[in-house]
Amino acid sequence: MGTRKLRAMSPAETEILRLVWQLGTATVQQIHDALPANRKVAYKTVQTLLRRLEDKGYLTHKAEGKAHLFVPAVKREAVVKRTVLDFLDRLFGGDPKPLMQFLAREGRIDTKDIEELKKLIDES
């Protein structure tokens, strides 16, 4: 499935999808156990979020005994690319400079990050 047809995710769905990407494949219990200790999320909530992600096309599942094993249906890089480009278009008219300036002003990127960005630019 192409990433352009995927519906937007909620922050909770994004958190769950990130965990599935990290684990590669996972059951509801494994995802529930992988959540940060300070996140008090019910097992049923994790199950619901996984089903929503499957309905939206981000995940698939296969039966493994009585459990469902959830598998990413889309690559992380494709979702990140689509999401970031959409964000840039909507908020900055496609211009990355204001975003980079904001990140620098807020202390989210430092000199080392800028050097790495320069190398990437030189390579492209």
N, CA, C and O atoms as a GROMACS GRO file, in nm:
protein
  496
    1MET      N    1   0.085  -0.118   0.000
    1MET     CA    2   0.000   0.000   0.000
    1MET      C    3   0.089   0.123   0.000
    1MET      O    4   0.187   0.130   0.075
    2GLY      N    5   0.056   0.222  -0.083
    2GLY     CA    6   0.134   0.346  -0.088
    2GLY      C    7   0.108   0.430   0.035
    2GLY      O    8  -0.004   0.433   0.087
    3THR      N    9   0.211   0.499   0.082
    3THR     CA   10   0.196   0.578   0.204
    3THR      C   11   0.108   0.700   0.182
    3THR      O   12   0.058   0.756   0.280
    4ARG      N   13   0.086   0.744   0.059
    4ARG     CA   14   0.001   0.861   0.033
    4ARG      C   15  -0.144   0.834   0.072
    4ARG      O   16  -0.217   0.928   0.105
    5LYS      N   17  -0.188   0.708   0.069
    5LYS     CA   18  -0.326   0.675   0.098
    5LYS      C   19  -0.352   0.652   0.247
    5LYS      O   20  -0.467   0.635   0.288
    6LEU      N   21  -0.248   0.650   0.327
    6LEU     CA   22  -0.263   0.624   0.470
    6LEU      C   23  -0.327   0.742   0.540
    6LEU      O   24  -0.295   0.858   0.512
    7ARG      N   25  -0.417   0.712   0.632
    7ARG     CA   26  -0.480   0.817   0.713
    7ARG      C   27  -0.386   0.860   0.824
    7ARG      O   28  -0.298   0.784   0.866
    8ALA      N   29  -0.405   0.981   0.871
    8ALA     CA   30  -0.321   1.036   0.979
    8ALA      C   31  -0.335   0.953   1.106
    8ALA      O   32  -0.438   0.888   1.129
    9MET      N   33  -0.229   0.956   1.187
    9MET     CA   34  -0.228   0.884   1.314
    9MET      C   35  -0.240   0.981   1.430
    9MET      O   36  -0.196   1.096   1.422
   10SER      N   37  -0.299   0.934   1.537
   10SER     CA   38  -0.301   1.010   1.661
   10SER      C   39  -0.165   0.994   1.728
   10SER      O   40  -0.088   0.906   1.691
   11PRO      N   41  -0.133   1.079   1.826
   11PRO     CA   42  -0.006   1.062   1.899
   11PRO      C   43   0.006   0.923   1.963
   11PRO      O   44   0.115   0.865   1.962
   12ALA      N   45  -0.101   0.871   2.017
   12ALA     CA   46  -0.096   0.738   2.080
   12ALA      C   47  -0.070   0.630   1.976
   12ALA      O   48   0.007   0.537   2.001
   13GLU      N   49  -0.132   0.642   1.859
   13GLU     CA   50  -0.109   0.545   1.752
   13GLU      C   51   0.036   0.552   1.704
   13GLU      O   52   0.098   0.450   1.676
   14THR      N   53   0.089   0.673   1.694
   14THR     CA   54   0.228   0.691   1.651
   14THR      C   55   0.323   0.624   1.750
   14THR      O   56   0.419   0.559   1.709
   15GLU      N   57   0.296   0.640   1.878
   15GLU     CA   58   0.381   0.576   1.981
   15GLU      C   59   0.379   0.424   1.966
   15GLU      O   60   0.484   0.360   1.976
   16ILE      N   61   0.262   0.368   1.942
   16ILE     CA   62   0.250   0.222   1.927
   16ILE      C   63   0.321   0.176   1.800
   16ILE      O   64   0.392   0.075   1.802
   17LEU      N   65   0.303   0.248   1.690
   17LEU     CA   66   0.369   0.210   1.565
   17LEU      C   67   0.521   0.216   1.580
   17LEU      O   68   0.591   0.129   1.528
   18ARG      N   69   0.572   0.317   1.649
   18ARG     CA   70   0.717   0.326   1.672
   18ARG      C   71   0.767   0.202   1.745
   18ARG      O   72   0.874   0.150   1.714
   19LEU      N   73   0.690   0.154   1.842
   19LEU     CA   74   0.730   0.034   1.916
   19LEU      C   75   0.730  -0.089   1.827
   19LEU      O   76   0.820  -0.173   1.836
   20VAL      N   77   0.630  -0.101   1.740
   20VAL     CA   78   0.627  -0.216   1.648
   20VAL      C   79   0.747  -0.210   1.555
   20VAL      O   80   0.810  -0.312   1.528
   21TRP      N   81   0.779  -0.090   1.504
   21TRP     CA   82   0.898  -0.076   1.419
   21TRP      C   83   1.024  -0.118   1.496
   21TRP      O   84   1.110  -0.187   1.440
   22GLN      N   85   1.034  -0.077   1.621
   22GLN     CA   86   1.153  -0.113   1.702
   22GLN      C   87   1.163  -0.263   1.723
   22GLN      O   88   1.271  -0.321   1.713
   23LEU      N   89   1.050  -0.326   1.751
   23LEU     CA   90   1.050  -0.468   1.782
   23LEU      C   91   1.051  -0.556   1.656
   23LEU      O   92   1.091  -0.672   1.662
   24GLY      N   93   1.008  -0.501   1.545
   24GLY     CA   94   1.000  -0.578   1.420
   24GLY      C   95   0.866  -0.646   1.404
   24GLY      O   96   0.796  -0.622   1.306
   25THR      N   97   0.832  -0.730   1.497
   25THR     CA   98   0.700  -0.792   1.507
   25THR      C   99   0.667  -0.798   1.656
   25THR      O  100   0.758  -0.807   1.739
   26ALA      N  101   0.540  -0.794   1.689
   26ALA     CA  102   0.506  -0.793   1.832
   26ALA      C  103   0.361  -0.832   1.856
   26ALA      O  104   0.273  -0.807   1.774
   27THR      N  105   0.341  -0.894   1.970
   27THR     CA  106   0.205  -0.922   2.018
   27THR      C  107   0.156  -0.802   2.098
   27THR      O  108   0.233  -0.711   2.130
   28VAL      N  109   0.029  -0.802   2.128
   28VAL     CA  110  -0.027  -0.696   2.211
   28VAL      C  111   0.048  -0.690   2.344
   28VAL      O  112   0.082  -0.582   2.391
   29GLN      N  113   0.074  -0.806   2.403
   29GLN     CA  114   0.143  -0.810   2.533
   29GLN      C  115   0.284  -0.752   2.522
   29GLN      O  116   0.326  -0.678   2.611
   30GLN      N  117   0.355  -0.784   2.417
   30GLN     CA  118   0.491  -0.733   2.400
   30GLN      C  119   0.491  -0.581   2.386
   30GLN      O  120   0.577  -0.512   2.441
   31ILE      N  121   0.395  -0.529   2.312
   31ILE     CA  122   0.384  -0.383   2.297
   31ILE      C  123   0.349  -0.321   2.432
   31ILE      O  124   0.409  -0.221   2.473
   32HIS      N  125   0.253  -0.379   2.500
   32HIS     CA  126   0.212  -0.328   2.632
   32HIS      C  127   0.331  -0.326   2.727
   32HIS      O  128   0.351  -0.228   2.800
   33ASP      N  129   0.410  -0.432   2.726
   33ASP     CA  130   0.527  -0.440   2.814
   33ASP      C  131   0.638  -0.342   2.774
   33ASP      O  132   0.716  -0.299   2.858
   34ALA      N  133   0.644  -0.305   2.645
   34ALA     CA  134   0.748  -0.215   2.596
   34ALA      C  135   0.718  -0.068   2.621
   34ALA      O  136   0.805   0.017   2.605
   35LEU      N  137   0.596  -0.037   2.661
   35LEU     CA  138   0.562   0.103   2.690
   35LEU      C  139   0.640   0.152   2.811
   35LEU      O  140   0.668   0.074   2.903
   36PRO      N  141   0.676   0.279   2.812
   36PRO     CA  142   0.748   0.333   2.928
   36PRO      C  143   0.669   0.309   3.058
   36PRO      O  144   0.546   0.312   3.058
   37ALA      N  145   0.742   0.286   3.165
   37ALA     CA  146   0.680   0.255   3.294
   37ALA      C  147   0.584   0.364   3.341
   37ALA      O  148   0.485   0.336   3.408
   38ASN      N  149   0.613   0.490   3.305
   38ASN     CA  150   0.527   0.600   3.350
   38ASN      C  151   0.398   0.610   3.268
   38ASN      O  152   0.309   0.688   3.302
   39ARG      N  153   0.387   0.532   3.162
   39ARG     CA  154   0.265   0.532   3.080
   39ARG      C  155   0.173   0.423   3.132
   39ARG      O  156   0.201   0.304   3.118
   40LYS      N  157   0.065   0.462   3.190
   40LYS     CA  158  -0.032   0.366   3.242
   40LYS      C  159  -0.140   0.345   3.136
   40LYS      O  160  -0.246   0.409   3.139
   41VAL      N  161  -0.112   0.254   3.043
   41VAL     CA  162  -0.204   0.225   2.934
   41VAL      C  163  -0.257   0.084   2.952
   41VAL      O  164  -0.180  -0.010   2.972
   42ALA      N  165  -0.387   0.070   2.946
   42ALA     CA  166  -0.449  -0.061   2.963
   42ALA      C  167  -0.419  -0.151   2.843
   42ALA      O  168  -0.402  -0.104   2.731
   43TYR      N  169  -0.413  -0.279   2.869
   43TYR     CA  170  -0.391  -0.380   2.764
   43TYR      C  171  -0.492  -0.362   2.652
   43TYR      O  172  -0.456  -0.364   2.534
   44LYS      N  173  -0.619  -0.346   2.689
   44LYS     CA  174  -0.727  -0.330   2.589
   44LYS      C  175  -0.705  -0.206   2.503
   44LYS      O  176  -0.739  -0.207   2.384
   45THR      N  177  -0.649  -0.101   2.561
   45THR     CA  178  -0.621   0.022   2.485
   45THR      C  179  -0.514  -0.005   2.380
   45THR      O  180  -0.525   0.040   2.267
   46VAL      N  181  -0.410  -0.078   2.419
   46VAL     CA  182  -0.305  -0.114   2.324
   46VAL      C  183  -0.365  -0.198   2.211
   46VAL      O  184  -0.333  -0.177   2.094
   47GLN      N  185  -0.450  -0.290   2.246
   47GLN     CA  186  -0.516  -0.375   2.148
   47GLN      C  187  -0.598  -0.290   2.050
   47GLN      O  188  -0.594  -0.313   1.929
   48THR      N  189  -0.672  -0.194   2.102
   48THR     CA  190  -0.752  -0.106   2.018
   48THR      C  191  -0.665  -0.022   1.926
   48THR      O  192  -0.697  -0.006   1.808
   49LEU      N  193  -0.555   0.032   1.978
   49LEU     CA  194  -0.465   0.113   1.896
   49LEU      C  195  -0.401   0.029   1.785
   49LEU      O  196  -0.386   0.078   1.673
   50LEU      N  197  -0.365  -0.094   1.815
   50LEU     CA  198  -0.308  -0.182   1.712
   50LEU      C  199  -0.411  -0.210   1.603
   50LEU      O  200  -0.377  -0.210   1.485
   51ARG      N  201  -0.535  -0.233   1.641
   51ARG     CA  202  -0.642  -0.258   1.542
   51ARG      C  203  -0.666  -0.133   1.456
   51ARG      O  204  -0.686  -0.144   1.335
   52ARG      N  205  -0.663  -0.016   1.518
   52ARG     CA  206  -0.679   0.108   1.440
   52ARG      C  207  -0.566   0.123   1.339
   52ARG      O  208  -0.590   0.160   1.224
   53LEU      N  209  -0.444   0.095   1.383
   53LEU     CA  210  -0.329   0.105   1.292
   53LEU      C  211  -0.341   0.004   1.178
   53LEU      O  212  -0.302   0.032   1.065
   54GLU      N  213  -0.395  -0.111   1.209
   54GLU     CA  214  -0.418  -0.211   1.105
   54GLU      C  215  -0.526  -0.162   1.008
   54GLU      O  216  -0.511  -0.174   0.886
   55ASP      N  217  -0.634  -0.109   1.061
   55ASP     CA  218  -0.742  -0.056   0.977
   55ASP      C  219  -0.694   0.058   0.887
   55ASP      O  220  -0.742   0.074   0.775
   56LYS      N  221  -0.599   0.137   0.936
   56LYS     CA  222  -0.546   0.249   0.860
   56LYS      C  223  -0.437   0.206   0.761
   56LYS      O  224  -0.394   0.286   0.678
   57GLY      N  225  -0.393   0.080   0.768
   57GLY     CA  226  -0.296   0.029   0.672
   57GLY      C  227  -0.151   0.032   0.717
   57GLY      O  228  -0.062   0.002   0.638
   58TYR      N  229  -0.126   0.069   0.842
   58TYR     CA  230   0.012   0.076   0.891
   58TYR      C  231   0.065  -0.059   0.937
   58TYR      O  232   0.185  -0.083   0.934
   59LEU      N  233  -0.024  -0.148   0.979
   59LEU     CA  234   0.014  -0.279   1.031
   59LEU      C  235  -0.068  -0.389   0.965
   59LEU      O  236  -0.176  -0.365   0.911
   60THR      N  237  -0.014  -0.509   0.971
   60THR     CA  238  -0.091  -0.630   0.941
   60THR      C  239  -0.069  -0.724   1.059
   60THR      O  240   0.013  -0.696   1.147
   61HIS      N  241  -0.141  -0.833   1.061
   61HIS     CA  242  -0.116  -0.930   1.168
   61HIS      C  243  -0.129  -1.071   1.112
   61HIS      O  244  -0.193  -1.095   1.010
   62LYS      N  245  -0.067  -1.163   1.184
   62LYS     CA  246  -0.084  -1.304   1.155
   62LYS      C  247  -0.105  -1.375   1.287
   62LYS      O  248  -0.053  -1.333   1.390
   63ALA      N  249  -0.183  -1.482   1.283
   63ALA     CA  250  -0.211  -1.557   1.405
   63ALA      C  251  -0.090  -1.640   1.442
   63ALA      O  252  -0.029  -1.707   1.358
   64GLU      N  253  -0.057  -1.636   1.570
   64GLU     CA  254   0.050  -1.720   1.624
   64GLU      C  255  -0.006  -1.783   1.750
   64GLU      O  256  -0.001  -1.725   1.859
   65GLY      N  257  -0.060  -1.903   1.734
   65GLY     CA  258  -0.133  -1.965   1.844
   65GLY      C  259  -0.258  -1.884   1.870
   65GLY      O  260  -0.334  -1.854   1.778
   66LYS      N  261  -0.280  -1.848   1.996
   66LYS     CA  262  -0.396  -1.767   2.031
   66LYS      C  263  -0.369  -1.617   2.018
   66LYS      O  264  -0.461  -1.536   2.025
   67ALA      N  265  -0.242  -1.582   2.001
   67ALA     CA  266  -0.205  -1.440   1.993
   67ALA      C  267  -0.199  -1.394   1.848
   67ALA      O  268  -0.183  -1.474   1.756
   68HIS      N  269  -0.212  -1.264   1.831
   68HIS     CA  270  -0.190  -1.202   1.701
   68HIS      C  271  -0.052  -1.137   1.703
   68HIS      O  272  -0.017  -1.065   1.796
   69LEU      N  273   0.024  -1.163   1.598
   69LEU     CA  274   0.156  -1.105   1.584
   69LEU      C  275   0.145  -0.991   1.483
   69LEU      O  276   0.117  -1.013   1.366
   70PHE      N  277   0.168  -0.869   1.531
   70PHE     CA  278   0.154  -0.751   1.447
   70PHE      C  279   0.287  -0.721   1.379
   70PHE      O  280   0.394  -0.729   1.439
   71VAL      N  281   0.277  -0.686   1.250
   71VAL     CA  282   0.392  -0.663   1.163
   71VAL      C  283   0.372  -0.530   1.091
   71VAL      O  284   0.262  -0.501   1.045
   72PRO      N  285   0.478  -0.450   1.079
   72PRO     CA  286   0.463  -0.325   1.003
   72PRO      C  287   0.425  -0.354   0.858
   72PRO      O  288   0.480  -0.445   0.796
   73ALA      N  289   0.331  -0.278   0.805
   73ALA     CA  290   0.291  -0.291   0.666
   73ALA      C  291   0.358  -0.184   0.581
   73ALA      O  292   0.355  -0.190   0.458
   74VAL      N  293   0.418  -0.086   0.647
   74VAL     CA  294   0.488   0.024   0.578
   74VAL      C  295   0.622   0.046   0.645
   74VAL      O  296   0.638   0.022   0.765
   75LYS      N  297   0.717   0.091   0.567
   75LYS     CA  298   0.850   0.119   0.622
   75LYS      C  299   0.850   0.251   0.698
   75LYS      O  300   0.783   0.347   0.658
   76ARG      N  301   0.924   0.254   0.805
   76ARG     CA  302   0.936   0.374   0.888
   76ARG      C  303   0.979   0.494   0.805
   76ARG      O  304   0.921   0.602   0.817
   77GLU      N  305   1.080   0.475   0.720
   77GLU     CA  306   1.134   0.584   0.641
   77GLU      C  307   1.027   0.647   0.550
   77GLU      O  308   1.023   0.769   0.533
   78ALA      N  309   0.941   0.563   0.493
   78ALA     CA  310   0.836   0.614   0.404
   78ALA      C  311   0.735   0.699   0.482
   78ALA      O  312   0.690   0.803   0.433
   79VAL      N  313   0.699   0.655   0.602
   79VAL     CA  314   0.603   0.730   0.684
   79VAL      C  315   0.667   0.861   0.732
   79VAL      O  316   0.603   0.966   0.730
   80VAL      N  317   0.793   0.855   0.775
   80VAL     CA  318   0.862   0.975   0.820
   80VAL      C  319   0.871   1.075   0.706
   80VAL      O  320   0.842   1.194   0.724
   81LYS      N  321   0.911   1.028   0.590
   81LYS     CA  322   0.924   1.117   0.474
   81LYS      C  323   0.791   1.185   0.442
   81LYS      O  324   0.785   1.307   0.426
   82ARG      N  325   0.685   1.107   0.433
   82ARG     CA  326   0.554   1.163   0.401
   82ARG      C  327   0.509   1.262   0.507
   82ARG      O  328   0.457   1.368   0.475
   83THR      N  329   0.527   1.227   0.633
   83THR     CA  330   0.482   1.310   0.743
   83THR      C  331   0.559   1.442   0.749
   83THR      O  332   0.500   1.548   0.765
   84VAL      N  333   0.691   1.434   0.737
   84VAL     CA  334   0.774   1.555   0.744
   84VAL      C  335   0.746   1.646   0.625
   84VAL      O  336   0.732   1.767   0.642
   85LEU      N  337   0.738   1.590   0.504
   85LEU     CA  338   0.712   1.673   0.387
   85LEU      C  339   0.574   1.738   0.394
   85LEU      O  340   0.556   1.853   0.356
   86ASP      N  341   0.476   1.663   0.443
   86ASP     CA  342   0.341   1.718   0.461
   86ASP      C  343   0.344   1.832   0.564
   86ASP      O  344   0.283   1.938   0.543
   87PHE      N  345   0.414   1.810   0.674
   87PHE     CA  346   0.429   1.913   0.778
   87PHE      C  347   0.495   2.039   0.721
   87PHE      O  348   0.449   2.150   0.745
   88LEU      N  349   0.604   2.020   0.646
   88LEU     CA  350   0.674   2.134   0.585
   88LEU      C  351   0.583   2.211   0.491
   88LEU      O  352   0.581   2.334   0.492
   89ASP      N  353   0.508   2.138   0.410
   89ASP     CA  354   0.416   2.204   0.316
   89ASP      C  355   0.308   2.282   0.389
   89ASP      O  356   0.281   2.398   0.356
   90ARG      N  357   0.246   2.220   0.488
   90ARG     CA  358   0.134   2.284   0.558
   90ARG      C  359   0.178   2.402   0.643
   90ARG      O  360   0.112   2.506   0.642
   91LEU      N  361   0.287   2.388   0.714
   91LEU     CA  362   0.326   2.491   0.810
   91LEU      C  363   0.424   2.594   0.755
   91LEU      O  364   0.423   2.710   0.796
   92PHE      N  365   0.508   2.551   0.661
   92PHE     CA  366   0.614   2.640   0.614
   92PHE      C  367   0.613   2.659   0.462
   92PHE      O  368   0.709   2.711   0.406
   93GLY      N  369   0.506   2.619   0.396
   93GLY     CA  370   0.499   2.634   0.252
   93GLY      C  371   0.609   2.558   0.180
   93GLY      O  372   0.649   2.597   0.070
   94GLY      N  373   0.658   2.451   0.240
   94GLY     CA  374   0.761   2.368   0.178
   94GLY      C  375   0.903   2.415   0.203
   94GLY      O  376   0.998   2.348   0.161
   95ASP      N  377   0.921   2.529   0.270
   95ASP     CA  378   1.055   2.585   0.294
   95ASP      C  379   1.110   2.531   0.426
   95ASP      O  380   1.053   2.558   0.531
   96PRO      N  381   1.221   2.456   0.422
   96PRO     CA  382   1.275   2.398   0.545
   96PRO      C  383   1.350   2.499   0.634
   96PRO      O  384   1.371   2.472   0.752
   97LYS      N  385   1.391   2.614   0.578
   97LYS     CA  386   1.472   2.710   0.655
   97LYS      C  387   1.405   2.755   0.785
   97LYS      O  388   1.469   2.752   0.890
   98PRO      N  389   1.278   2.796   0.783
   98PRO     CA  390   1.216   2.839   0.909
   98PRO      C  391   1.214   2.727   1.014
   98PRO      O  392   1.228   2.753   1.134
   99LEU      N  393   1.197   2.606   0.970
   99LEU     CA  394   1.197   2.493   1.064
   99LEU      C  395   1.336   2.476   1.124
   99LEU      O  396   1.349   2.460   1.246
  100MET      N  397   1.439   2.480   1.042
  100MET     CA  398   1.576   2.465   1.092
  100MET      C  399   1.611   2.581   1.187
  100MET      O  400   1.675   2.560   1.289
  101GLN      N  401   1.569   2.701   1.152
  101GLN     CA  402   1.595   2.817   1.238
  101GLN      C  403   1.525   2.800   1.373
  101GLN      O  404   1.582   2.830   1.477
  102PHE      N  405   1.403   2.753   1.369
  102PHE     CA  406   1.329   2.729   1.493
  102PHE      C  407   1.402   2.626   1.580
  102PHE      O  408   1.421   2.647   1.700
  103LEU      N  409   1.443   2.516   1.518
  103LEU     CA  410   1.513   2.411   1.593
  103LEU      C  411   1.642   2.462   1.654
  103LEU      O  412   1.677   2.427   1.766
  104ALA      N  413   1.714   2.546   1.580
  104ALA     CA  414   1.839   2.603   1.632
  104ALA      C  415   1.811   2.698   1.748
  104ALA      O  416   1.879   2.692   1.851
  105ARG      N  417   1.712   2.784   1.733
  105ARG     CA  418   1.677   2.880   1.840
  105ARG      C  419   1.631   2.809   1.968
  105ARG      O  420   1.658   2.855   2.079
  106GLU      N  421   1.563   2.698   1.951
  106GLU     CA  422   1.510   2.624   2.066
  106GLU      C  423   1.611   2.527   2.125
  106GLU      O  424   1.580   2.456   2.221
  107GLY      N  425   1.731   2.524   2.070
  107GLY     CA  426   1.835   2.437   2.123
  107GLY      C  427   1.816   2.290   2.089
  107GLY      O  428   1.870   2.203   2.157
  108ARG      N  429   1.740   2.262   1.985
  108ARG     CA  430   1.714   2.123   1.945
  108ARG      C  431   1.821   2.070   1.850
  108ARG      O  432   1.830   1.948   1.830
  109ILE      N  433   1.901   2.158   1.791
  109ILE     CA  434   2.015   2.115   1.711
  109ILE      C  435   2.137   2.194   1.758
  109ILE      O  436   2.125   2.309   1.800
  110ASP      N  437   2.251   2.131   1.751
  110ASP     CA  438   2.373   2.196   1.796
  110ASP      C  439   2.477   2.198   1.684
  110ASP      O  440   2.448   2.157   1.572
  111THR      N  441   2.596   2.243   1.715
  111THR     CA  442   2.703   2.257   1.616
  111THR      C  443   2.734   2.122   1.550
  111THR      O  444   2.756   2.116   1.429
  112LYS      N  445   2.737   2.016   1.629
  112LYS     CA  446   2.764   1.883   1.574
  112LYS      C  447   2.656   1.845   1.472
  112LYS      O  448   2.687   1.793   1.365
  113ASP      N  449   2.530   1.870   1.506
  113ASP     CA  450   2.420   1.842   1.414
  113ASP      C  451   2.436   1.920   1.284
  113ASP      O  452   2.413   1.867   1.176
  114ILE      N  453   2.474   2.046   1.296
  114ILE     CA  454   2.491   2.132   1.178
  114ILE      C  455   2.603   2.079   1.090
  114ILE      O  456   2.592   2.081   0.968
  115GLU      N  457   2.712   2.032   1.151
  115GLU     CA  458   2.822   1.975   1.073
  115GLU      C  459   2.775   1.851   0.998
  115GLU      O  460   2.811   1.831   0.882
  116GLU      N  461   2.697   1.768   1.063
  116GLU     CA  462   2.644   1.649   0.997
  116GLU      C  463   2.552   1.688   0.882
  116GLU      O  464   2.554   1.624   0.776
  117LEU      N  465   2.470   1.792   0.902
  117LEU     CA  466   2.383   1.840   0.794
  117LEU      C  467   2.464   1.893   0.677
  117LEU      O  468   2.428   1.871   0.561
  118LYS      N  469   2.573   1.963   0.705
  118LYS     CA  470   2.660   2.014   0.598
  118LYS      C  471   2.716   1.898   0.516
  118LYS      O  472   2.722   1.906   0.393
  119LYS      N  473   2.757   1.791   0.584
  119LYS     CA  474   2.810   1.674   0.511
  119LYS      C  475   2.703   1.614   0.421
  119LYS      O  476   2.730   1.577   0.307
  120LEU      N  477   2.580   1.604   0.474
  120LEU     CA  478   2.471   1.549   0.393
  120LEU      C  479   2.444   1.636   0.271
  120LEU      O  480   2.421   1.584   0.162
  121ILE      N  481   2.448   1.766   0.289
  121ILE     CA  482   2.426   1.858   0.177
  121ILE      C  483   2.536   1.843   0.075
  121ILE      O  484   2.510   1.839  -0.045
  122ASP      N  485   2.661   1.835   0.121
  122ASP     CA  486   2.774   1.820   0.030
  122ASP      C  487   2.768   1.689  -0.048
  122ASP      O  488   2.812   1.682  -0.163
  123GLU      N  489   2.712   1.584   0.013
  123GLU     CA  490   2.702   1.453  -0.052
  123GLU      C  491   2.591   1.448  -0.156
  123GLU      O  492   2.594   1.365  -0.247
  124SER      N  493   2.492   1.537  -0.143
  124SER     CA  494   2.378   1.530  -0.236
  124SER      C  495   2.396   1.615  -0.359
  124SER      O  496   2.308   1.619  -0.445
   0.00000   0.00000   0.00000
